[in-house]
Structure formats: structure tokens, C-alpha cells
């Protein structure tokens, strides 16, 4: 991704202490852990949300964890999604600025958010998933259920470029 969006990136384990992170923004990547049973596999992610005052983008299980951490509910999806889905953007906000209202995204999830925490708003949904994208009302915290890091997601580059703009604007 570095060569595409021209920013310095580094992959760190989710056991890295928040105090050791020197970054302007953070992406909580997706992965195999299930939100209902594999929380210990998410390391010290809760500390990142509590201690870091930088923009954070949660992808898939990272998205679900953000909601759960702030008092929402997440668990097994009524309809697990795999492969292509149509994203319907209801609030373009920062992540979807300049993008169409509908476009194709790549899904791979068994779990999803069931109830949004009070301090979050929904930005997008799909036919089978009510909370495809969310944002905290006052902090630069975002979550997406789909996978913007894969080329199968339309506008994957633009979504990350929009997140980088949030990071730039948030720098002191």
C-alpha cells in the first residue's frame, strides 16, 4: 500500500503496547478471529481505542471490536457474506467522500455488528448487513465490515486515501 498512497506504513503485532506506537493513524486489520469467541486473539486492541488519540480504521473484526468495545453488540451474522456485495452509502462523511452512493465491495465475515454504540453513526449498509461502515460522532474512529485492502473492492484506493486525509487533518 505504501507505494500506492505514498505514506510510510508498518505492520505491528496487536500485542504492541499503545505507548510504543509512534504513528499518525492506525488500521486494525481484519482476520480470522471470531468476535464472540476469539477476543483474546485481538491482543491489546482495547488499549489502542482507549489510549491513542489518533485516527483509527477498523476492518472486519476490527470494525466489530470497535462497536463491542464502546458498548454496542456484535455476534454471528444472520446472513454471513462472502465475495461481492453492493455497498450502499447513506452518509459519505470522510471515508466515502467523492465516491458513488453504491459500489461493489469484497466481504468475508461470519460475524457483524447487531447494535451500534450510542456515540457512533452508520455510514453504509448492504442488503444483508445493517452496519457496513460506522464512525464515532466526535473522534476520528471508523469501522468497515468489508475489505478495502483488496482490489476486488471498488474504490479501495480512494477509501484509504480518504482515511489518510483524515490522518493529515488530525495531526497537531
ABEGO torsion letter per residue (X at the ends): XAAAAGBBBBBBBAABBAAABBBABBBBBBEABBAAAAAAAAEAAAAAAAABABBBBBBEAAAAAAAAAAGBBBEBBABBBBEBBBBBBABAEAAABGBBABBBBBBBBABBBABBBAABBBABBBAABABABBBBAABBBBBBABBAABAABBGAAAAAAAAAAAAAAABX
